Amino acid sequence: MLMQRLDSRPNKTIDGSSRPVLMNTTESSRPTSDQQAFLDVLAEVLPSTVWVADSQGMINYVSADISKTTGKPAGDLMGDAWLQSLHEDDLEPTVHKWRDCVRTGAPFDTRYRLLSMHSGIYEWHEIHARAQRDADGKIVRWVGTTTNVHPRISAETNLAFERSISELETRVLSIIGRNETLGKVLDEITRSVDHMLKGARSSILFVENGCLRHGSAPSLPKVFCQAIDGLEISATAGSCGTAAKTRRTVIVTDMRTDPLWADYQYLVRDVPMRACWSVPIMDNAQNCFATFAVYYDQPRSPGPDELKIVERIAQFVRLAIERSRQHEELKSHEDRLRILVQGTHDIVWDWDLNSDTLWWSDGIKIQFGHEPDALSRSSSSWLALIHPDDLAHVESSLERAFEGSTDHWQGEYRMRRSDGKYRYVLDRGHIIRDESGKAIRAIGSLIDISERREIEEQLQQAQRLDSIGKLTGGIAHDFNNLLTVILGNSELLVTELGSNPQLRELAEISQTAAMRGAELTNRLLAFARRQPLDPGVTDINRLVSNFEPLLRRTLDENIEIEVVQRAGLWRAMIDASQLENAILNLAINARDAMPDGGLLTIETANVAVDDHYADVHDVTPGQYVQIAVSDTGMGMDANTVSHAFDPFYTTKAEGRGSGLGLAMVYGFARQSNGHARIYSEPGHGTTVKLYLPRSYENDSRTAADADLHHPSEGNEKILLVEDNDLVRRHVEHLLESLGYQVISASNGADAIQILEQEEIIDMLLTDVVMPGGMSGKELADRAQTMRPGLPVLFTSGYTENAIVHHGRLDPGVQLLQKPFRRQELASKIRRVLTGGSA
């Protein structure tokens, strides 16, 4: 096939523009048909497009799902054709970075926008690619993934923008309240917008008597502003003049080539601006009285999100201009507010403190369903709508503001809608005082911030989760190494001290303590979604049936167990052993909630999650297998339910629980691409529902399937690689006691030397995380290159990302998690040596 090299010669793309491209020469690194089939299957289970490039950076394989984004078959994106789908602003930096990575072999991690045929817009994608090298270190090919992150970036961008607008609104209200000129108000807005929008120069122009008049443009060249001032508006008068005339948003990508600027080239010839997007600002009669525009120093056109932001700012500019003018011109606050709020959904209020009369705008009806005229005219009507738990705080904060000297007040609280539901609102007011400083009037507005708070809570939850994961990961490796030695030695002592009951009991206590320590670490990793999962197609009904006898032995005799299984239940893609742990945790919680006995019910069902439920509960819409575990215990109130999945949160007596059981269940469900919900009321029991992703494959297994019988001992030669001296000596002893021949190394370099010298090595048993520059995964890769087919078994207390990606073990990887017991080690080694599944 064609070899490929990177070149930056210009080449015409489908839109006729000149772009740097990747040129072709000859090389053979295209995946084989078997490899392509494997990659196609891998792409189906990953939330990403998988692609392969040769050593020179030319694409020779893309998984078929790329056509859902680009609208093109994968075959049309080979070589350098994929560049034609990139946003023009991202093309050059992407090509340069890709060229550098191909040249140096460095990881390729970047972000760019791809044109989506589904939405018709450019959407953000994250790209990660790594070079695959042969035994000599030469790059053979590049393997990468492309993931659509547009919804996340849009949400983060919108949240940051709304915060900036909220802060700007507070500053503008303060400026207006100080009776500053309209010019100062507009300068505050344009300077803030220039800071918010990277690379933008903003401008506000008034329209008076058919001409443009300067308003505010602190970052534009003065000579340009002077030339625009007094320009007559028309259908071909640049960007702002045309927007004012046509009363439509005008997008000019390049002022030097656009026909709207043909008669004004003398204005743009000597200034740096190239692009200009202008939005007309309309009054209530739909007459244009101003324009808001942003300029950029390079040709560019806006994406849908950018255009919404510019139009949102234009709406805010309108609001600011109207408020300022009305504040300067009108003494009647009620009339001023009526004009101000026309055409906006903000809830505006005017409170005469002397007469205690309160006026509401129509926004109270639009957003909360209350008729303004139906509400009492006194402040009691407003206070009656505030949630009882928030009322005292709102009243005290108002009292402090009115009795102090401040000219503003702000509060967040819950406000009742006409349907009885409460919504979070942000309420801001400007306080007007008489000559003596007494507060006589307050004017303000409130907005519904419920959705914003939900996004903030999700971000905070993600940050907490990440912090716990980092903390747990930091201690899990060393802690589990210690527990491996403690558990192994205590297990040996239990066996050897059979004739000494007193010492045997002490050894059993040590063994139990070590197991509980391991369980605590694993629960933390599960909550943080950092435990390695090995999901497979699982028959949930069969799993529950096989697991029921263990539950009956675990629970008290006064607890009745009822299992209700749905016929025709779908199979789930899940880690069966971890699911059994989750069910066991739920059953133990149910037992503790029924100290006097009761009924524990386990039900299975097929469910479909629609878009509305998915949006509310942050879950992917689709088909799921549901497991519901219910009890007839004491139940929980709403506050307890809201914290039940939090780590270390427990209502049990001290010493009765770690507070990690439900947190582990929740983390396991989310890491499995599923969901968990709690339904409970005091005195009416509790139900926890697990939503597990449906599998469309046929083969199924349970946790018991992975525990097939294997001989416990052998005589093969095992290369043991472990950097921790205590663990290494302990595992050496265990392996020798099982009959194996053992050669040990403390690091990867020593292990490679042993592999070069020893004629026979039957298996490599290596820790994953090791110092010295070579991880267990890197050692295994080199060992299997030297000895193809060499069985490898990894051990680790915490794997990070070496052999686990997206929370799941890499395909074909065999892992024995620390701490482990002698029989677990023996069984795992036999499975690996005989080629059985892990």
N, C-alpha and C positions, 0 to 999 in steps of 0.2 A: 504494500500500500504506500501511500505518499508519506515521505518523511516530513517533519514539520519543524520550522524554526520561527522565532519571534522576529517580527520586522515592524517598523513604524512608518512604512511608506503609506501615503494616503491612498485610499481606495473608496470608490463610490458605493454607498449603501443604498438600501431600497428607497430611501427618501431623497437620494441625490446628493447628500452631503458628503464631505470628505472626512474620513475617520481613520485613525491608526488601526491596523488589523494584524492578525496572526497569519503568516504565510506558510505554505506547505513545502516540505521536502520528504524523503522516504524513511520509514521505520516500521517495524512490526511489533506492536504492543497492543493490538486490539484484543479485547477479551474473547476467549473461545466461546462457542455456542453454549457449553455447559456453564461457563463462568457468567455469561449473559443471563442464562436462565436463573442462576443463583442470585444475581444482582436484581433481577426482576422481582423475585420472591422477597428479597430483603427490602426492596423499595415499598412493597405492599404493607409491610408491618412497621415501617418507620414513618414518622410524620414529615419525611423529607424526600426530595428527588435525589437519586443516586446517579453519579456520573463518573466517567473514567477518561483520562487524557493520557497521551503518550508522553515519553520523557521530554519532548520538546514543547509540551503544553497544548497540543491539538486534541480537541475532543473526539473520541472515537466510540463512546457509548454514553447514552443518556436513558434513564429509565422512562418507561412510556408515560408515567403520570405527568411529565413536563408539559404534555399537550393540553392538560387541563388549565394550565396557566397561560402558555403562549399561544395556544390555538394551532400550533404547528406540530406535525409528527416529529418524533425524536430524530428521525433521519435527516430532517431539514436543519438540525442544529449542530451538525458535526463540523469538525475543523474549527473555523472561527465564525461560523454563521450565527452562533448564539449571541454575538455582540450586537446584532441588529435589533435585538429585543431590549437592550439596555437604555435607560434614560440618558440623554445626551450629556447631562451634567456629570454622570457617573462613569461615562465610557473611558475617558482618558486616564483618570486615576486608577481605574480597575485594570486596564491594559498594562500600565506601567508596573503596578504591584505584582500582577500575574507574571510579567516578564522577569522581574527581579527574583520572584520565588522559584520560577523554573530554572533560572540561572544558578541560584545559590542552594536550592533544595530546602529553603526555609518553609515552615508551615504557611499556608495561604488561608488567612482569616480576614474576611472583609464583609462589607454590606453594600448592596446596590439595589436599584429599583428596576424591576422587570415589568414590561407591558403585559397586563392581564387581559386576555380576551373575554374573560367572564365578566369583569367589572368595567372594562374599558379604560382603566387608569393604570398608572405605574404604581406597583406595590413593592414595599420594602422586603428584601430577602437577605438572610444571613448565609454566608458561604464559608465552608470549612473544607480544606483539602490537605492531604498529606502525601508525601512522596513514598512510593514503595521501592525499596532498594534490593539488589541482589547480594550475594554473599560478599562480593568485593566492594560493596557500598555504592555501586553505580545505580542511578535512578532508572528503574524499569518502566514505571508508569506513575500517574497521579490518580488518586481515588478521592472523591469529594462528595459532599452533600449540599443541597440548596434547600433552605427552609423558609417558608413564608412567615414573616414576623410582622406583617403590616398591621394587623389588629392591635398588637401590643404597643407598637411604636405610636400608632395613631392615638390610642388611649392615653399614653404617657404624655404625648405632645399636647393633646387637648386639655388634659388636667393641668399641665404646667401653664398653658395659655390662659385657662380660666382663672388660675390663681393670680397671674400677672394682671389680668383685666380687673379682677376684684380689688387688688391692691391699688391699681391706677384709679379706679372709681373712688376709692376712699380718699386718695390724694386730691382728686379733682373736686370732690364735694367740699373738702377742707378749703381749697383755694377759692371756690365760689362763696363759701360761707364767710371768708375774710374780705369779701367785696373786691377781689382782685379783678383786673380787666380781663376781657375775653381773650385778648392776645396772650396773656400769661397762661390761661387755661389751655389754649391750643398748643402753646409751646411745650407744656408739660406732657401733653398727649403725644406729639410728634417725637419728642426726645425719647419717651418711653417706648414707643413703637420701634424706633430705630434700634433701641437696645434689645427689644423682644425678637425682632425679625432679623436674622443674621444677614448682613450685607445689604440691607434695605435703606433707602432714603425716603422718608415719608413727607407728604405735602398735603396741606388743607387749603383749598381755594374757595372763595365766596363767588356767587353768581349774582351780579347786580346790573340791572338794566341791559341784559344781554351780553355782558362782558365778564371775564374772569378778573377777580380781585384777590390780591395776596392776603393770605390768612396766617399760615405758619409753615415754614420749611427750613429749619435751622441747619440742616445738613446739605442742602442744595446750594450750588454756586450762586452768589448774589446777583451776578450779571444775568443768569438764567431767570431768576425770580423777577428781576426788574423787567426783563423782556416779556415775560408771560403776563405781568400785571397790566390789565386793560385790554387783553386780547379778546376779540369778538368770538363768541361761540358759534359753531356751525357743525354741519355733519362731517366736515373734513378738517376740523381745527385741532389736530394732534389728538392726544388721549383725553385730557380733561375737558377741553372745549367740545369734543365730540360726545363724551359721556353726558355733559350738561345739556347739550342740544337734544340728543336722542333719548335721554333719561334711561340709558342702559349702561351696564358695565362694559368697559372697553379694554381689551387686552392687546397690547402692542409688544410683540416679542423683540423687535429690533427697530428702534426709532430711526435708524439711518437708512432702512430699506422699506419701511411700511408706508403705503400710499397716504395714510392719514397725516404723516409728517412731511410729505413731499414739499409743501409750500413753506416749511419751517426748518429746512436744513441749516439755514444760517444760525438757528438757535442751538442746534445739537452738535454742530461741527467741532466746536472747541471745548465741549464739556464731556466728562467721563461717562455720563449715563447712556445706557443702550436700550433697556427695557422699561416700559411704563404701563402699570395696570391701574385703571381709574374707575372708581365707583361713584355714581351720582348719589347725593344725599337729598332726600325728598321731604317736603313738608306734608302736612295732612291732606292738602289739596292735590298732592302728587305733582307739585311744582318743584323743580330742582333749585335749591338755594345755596348749595355748596357741593364740592367734590372732595373725595379723599383718594389719594394716589400713593403708590409706592414705586420707586425707581430702583433699578439694579444696574451695576456697572458692566454687565455682560448680557448678551442676548439670552433670554429665557422666557418660558411660558409657565404659568402656574399649574400645579396639580389640583384636583378637587379640594383636598384639605386646605391647601394654601389659599385658594380662592374663597373658601368659607371663612377663613381667618380674616382676610382682608375685608370681606363684606361685614363680618361681625364687628370689626374695628370701626367701619364706616357707620354702623348703627350706633355704636358707642359715641362716636364723634357727634352724630346728630343729637343724641341725648345730652351730651355735654354742652353743645352750643345752645340748645333750647333752654337748659336749666340756667346757664349763665345769663342769657338774654332776659329771661323772665325774672331772674333775681335782680337784675339791674333796672328793669323797666316797670315791673308790677309791684304794687303793695299788697294786692289781694292774694294771699297765699293759696286760697282754694282755687281761684281762677287759674293761677299760674300752674298749679299741680294738674288741673284738668287738661290743660294744653300739653303739658309735659308728657303725660302718660298715654296720650292718644297714639295708637299704633304700636304700643309695647305691652308685653305680658307681665312686666314687673308689677308687684303689688306695692303701690305707693300710698302713704298715709300722711295726714296732717292733723296734728294734735294741739289744740288750744288748751294750754295748761290752766289758764285762769278760769275758763268756763267748763273745763273737762269735756269738751266736745271733740270727737274723733271722726275724721272723714276718711273713707276708703276709696281707692280707685277700683275700676272694673276688674283689675287683675285678681282681686279676691274671689270673684266669681269664676274667672277663667281657670285659675289654678286650684282653688279649694272648694268651689261649688257654692259659696255663700253669696246671697244677694246683698249688695252693699246697702240698699235701702231697708232690708229686713233686719239688719243688725242694729243694735242699740247705738245711739250717737255718743254714748259715754265710753270711757276707757274700759269699763267693765266688760263690754262686748268682746274686746280683744283679749283681755285677761282670761275670760271664760274659755277661749279656744286653746290656751296653752296647757300642755300636759301637766297634771298635778305635781309630778316629780320635778318639773323644771320651773314651776311658778315662783317659788320663793327666791330662787337665784335671780330670775329676771327682775322681780320687784326690787330686790336689794341693789342690783347693779344700776337700775334706773334711778333709784333714790340717791345713790352716791354721785351719779352723773349730774342730776339736777341741782343737788346741794353744793357741788363743787364748782370749779371754774372752767371745766372743759367745755368745748363747743361741739363735741361729738359723743355718740354712744353706739355700741355694737354688742350684739348678743346672738348666740346660737341656742335654739331650743326646738322642741317638738310642737307642732301646731296641728289642730284637728281639722280634717276635711269634713264636708257635709255628710260623707258616708261613714263617718266615725273613725276612719283610719288617721293615724298621725304621720306627719312628714317633717323631716328636719328642715329648718329654715335658717338663713343668715339675715339678720335684721340690723340695718344701719340707719342712724338718724343724726341730723344736724340740729343742735340746740340753739335757739335764738333767745337772747337775754335783753332785758331793758337796761337803762343807763346805770341802775344800781347793781347790775350783775345777776338779778333774779331771772330764772328761767321762765319764759312766758309762752314759748311755742317750740314744738319739735316737729321737724319734717324729715321723712325718711322713706326707705323702701326695703322690702324683704324679698328674698328669692328662695326657691326650693333647692336645697343642696343635698337632698337624700342620695341621688345617684353619685354625686361627687364624694360624699362620705363613704359610700359603699366601695368605690374605687380605691380611696385612701386606705380603708380597712384591709382590702385585699392586698395592697402594696405592703402595708405594715405586717400582715400575716406572712407574706412572702419573705420579708426581711427577717422576721423572727425565726422563720423556718430555716433560712440560710444560716443565721447565727448559731442556732442549735446544731445544725448539721456540721458547721465548721468546728464547734466546740467538741461535739461527739467524735467526729473524725479524728480530731487532734489527740484524743486520749484512747480511742478504741484500739489502735494497733498495739501500743505498749501495754495497755491494760489487759487485753486478751492474751498477749504473750505470757504475762505473769499468771493469768488464770489457767493457761494451758499446763504450765508446770504444776501449779497447786492442785488442779483437778486430777491430773495424771498421777501425781504422787499419792494423793489421798485415796484415789481409786485402788492403787497398788497396796496401800496400807490396809484398806478394808479387807482385801483378799488375804494378805499375809497374816493379819491379826485375828484370824478366826478363832484361835484358842484363847484369846485375851479379850473378853467382852467389853471391859472398861475402856481399853485403848481403842478397840474397834469402834466403839460409839463416838469417841473423840474424832477419829478419822472420818466417820460418816458425817459428823457435823461440819468438818472442814470441806468435805465433798459437796454437801448441800449449799454451804455458803458460796463456794466457787461457782456452782451452777446458777445461783440466784444473781451473782455479780454478772455472769455472762448474759443472763436474761435481761437484766437492767440495761446493759449496753445495747443489746439487740433491739430492745423496745425504743430506745432513743434513736437508733439508726432508722428504725421503721417509721417513727413519727417524722423524722427529717427526710424521709424518702431516700435514704442512702444505703439501705440494705440491698445486697445483690439478689435480684429475683431471677428465677429460672422458669418462666411461664411456659405452659403447654396447654394443649386442648384437653379440657377437663369436663368429665361428666359430674355435674354438681350433685344430682340425686344419688349417684353411686357413692360419691365422697361422703355425703351426709349419712347414708345408710351404714357405710363401713365405720364411720366415726362415732355413731350413736352409742355402741357399747362402752367406749372410753368415757363418754359423757356420763353415762349412768354410774360408772365406777367413781367418777370424780365428784358428782353432786350428792347431796344428802338424800337419804331414803324418803324424806317427807316432801321431796320435790318430784312431781310427775313430769315426764317428758313426752311431748306429743310432736310427731314429725308429719307434716303435711306436704307431700311432694306433687308437683304439677306434672301430669302426663304430657309427654311431648316436649319436655324442657330442652331448651337450646343448650348446646355446649358453650363453655366459657374459656377464654384465653387467660389463664391465671396460674400462679405458682401454687400448686396444690398443698404443699406442706405449710406454706405461710398462711393459706386460707384456713387450714385446720387450726393453726395457732390463733387466728383471729376469732374463729367460732368458739374456741375454748375460752378465750378472754371474755367474750360476750356472755358465755354461759356462767362463768365464775362471777361476773358482775351481777347477773340475774340472781344467782344463788344468794349473794350478799344482800340483795334487795328484798329477799324473801326469807328472813330468819326463822319464821314460823312455818315455812313450807309454802307450796303453791304450784303453779303450772308454768312450765317452760315450753314454749312452742317454737319450732323451727319450720318455716315455710319457704318453699321455692316457687318462683313464678317467672314468666317471660314478661318484660315490660319494654315499652318504647318511650324514649324521652324526646319530647317535642322541643321546638326552638324556644318557646316561651319559658318552659321549665329550665332549659339549659342556660338561658341568659340570666335568669334569676339566681341559679345555684352554681354557676361557673362550672358547667360540665358540658361535654361534647354531646350534641343530639345524636340519637341513634338507638340501636337495640341492645338491651342488657339482660343478663340473668340476675334475678333479684333473690337474695337470701334475707329473710326477715326473722330476727330472733326477738321473741316477746316474752315478757314475764308479767305476773300478776302482783308485783311487789308494790312498794310505797310510792313509786313514781317520782317525778322531779318537777319543780316549778320552772317558769320560763327563763329565769336568770341562770339557774343551774344548767339547763339545757344549752344555753348560749356559750357556756364555758366547758362543757363536758369533754370536748375534744382537745382542750388545751393541755399541754404537758404539765405534769405534777399537780393538776387540779383534782382534788378528791374531797368527797363529803364523808368518807369513812373515818372511823376513829383512828387515832395515831397508832401506827404500827400495823394497820389492817390493809394498807394498799400504798403503792408508790405513786398513783395518779398517772400512770403511763399506759394502762390497759387500753382505754378508748383512744388515746392519742396514737398508739401503735396501730390500732384497727383503721383509724382514719388515714394515717400516713400510708399504710399498705394499700388501701383502696385507691387513693389518689395516685400513688406510684404505679399502680396497675392500670391506669387510665380509666378508673372507675370513680365511684362516688359513695359517700356514706351520709345518712341522715338519721336524726333521732326524733322520735315522737313520744311525748310523755306529758302526763298531767298528775299532779299530786293525788294520791289515792286511787289512780286508775292504771298503774303499771307503766311499763316502758317498752317501746319497740325500736330496735335499731335495724335499719335496712341498708344492706350492702348492694350496690349496683356494679356488677362485674361485666366487662366487655364481652359481647357475644363473639364466639368463634364460628367461622363458616367451614372449618376443616372437619374431617370425619374421625380421625384417630383420637382417642381419649385416654386419660390416665388418672390415677389418684395418687396421693402421696405414698400409698402403700406399694404402688407399682415400681417406685424408685428404690424400694428396699428389698430387692430380690435376694434370694439366698446365694451367697458366695462362700467358698472355703475361706476360713479366717487366716490361714497361714500359707507360707510359700518359702521358696529358697532362691528367688531371683536376686540379682544384684541391683541395688537402688542407690542412685546418687542423690544425697540429701544436701540441700543448700539452704542454710538458715544463719542469719547474721547474729541472732541472739544466742549467746553461749549457753545459757540455762536451757532454753527451748531446744537447742541443737542436741545437747547431751541427753535431754529427756526423750526426744524422738528417736535418737540412736538406740537408746535402751529399749524403747517399745518395739522398734523394727527388729532388733536382734532377738527379742523375746518371741517374736512371731516367726522366726526362722530365716529372716532375710539377711543377705550380705549387704553391708552398709559402707559406703564411702562418703565422707562428709567434707563440705567446704563452707567457709563463712562468707563468701562473696562470689559474684558472678565471674570475676577474672580467674579465681582459683578453680571454679567449676569448669570453665572452658579448658583450662590446662589439663584437668583430669580427663575430660572427654577426648582430648587429643592423645593422651597417653594410654588410657585403659582400652583393652580390646573389646570387652563386653560391658555394656551398661543396659539393663533391661528397662529402667524407668527413671525419670527425673522427678524428684519431689522437692519443690522449691517454694520459699516464701515469695510473696508478690512484692512487698515494699522492702527494699534493701538499700543501704548506703553504698557509696563507692562508684556511682555513675552508671550502674547497670541494674535495672529492675528485674524482677522475676520474669515478667513478660518478655523483655528483651533477651534475657538468657534463654528462655524456652525457644524463641524464634531462632536464635543462633544454633542452639543444640539440635533442633529439628532440621536445620539446613545442613549441619554436619552429619546427622544421622536421621535421614528421612524415616518417618513412621515411629519415631521414639515416643512412647507414651509419656505424658506430662500430667502431673497432679499438682495444682497450686494449693497453698495454704495461706491464710491471712486472717488477721483480726479486723482489718479495714482495707479495702481494695482501692479506694478513690476511683480513678478513671482508667487504671491500667488494663483491666480485663472486664470492666463493667461500664456500659454506656447506656444512657437513658434509663438507668436503674436496673438494667438487665444484663445477665452474663453474655459475653460475646459467644457467638455460635461455636460449638465444639469444645468449649472451655470446661475443664473439670476442676471444681473448687471444693476444698474441705475447710470450712470456717473454724477459726479458733474461738474459744477453746474446744478441743475435741477429746473424746474418750477413746480408750484402746480399741474397743470393738468397732467404733465408727471409723477409725483409721484403718483397721484391718479390712473391713468390708469395702471401703472406698478404694483401697489399693487393688483389691482383687477385681473390682469392676473395671478399673482403668486398665489393668494388665490384660484382662480378657476382652476388652473392647465393649463392655456394657455401658448403658446410659448412666449418667451421673444422678 
